[in-house]
Amino acid sequence: MTELDKEQQKAFVDEIMEANRLKGASRKRLIMFLAQRYNWDKQKVQHRLRRATLAQRYAESH
């Protein structure tokens, strides 16, 4: 599942954004970066995305 066409990539990103109730272009770029880094493995992308968003929220609160 390493090489996806543009439509499949968009569907992958949209699915993860909807599942995590995220909005915004910066979140889309983050998901796209993570997906490319982890070879479009949905479970790994979900895990890293949660870690990144938690870290960001913690940094913003302090």
Number of C-alpha atoms within 10 A of each C-alpha: 6 9 10 13 7 9 9 11 16 13 11 17 21 16 13 17 17 10 10 12 8 12 11 8 9 9 15 17 12 15 22 18 14 19 22 15 12 15 15 21 14 15 10 15 22 18 10 15 19 13 11 13 13 12 11 11 10 10 9 8 6 5
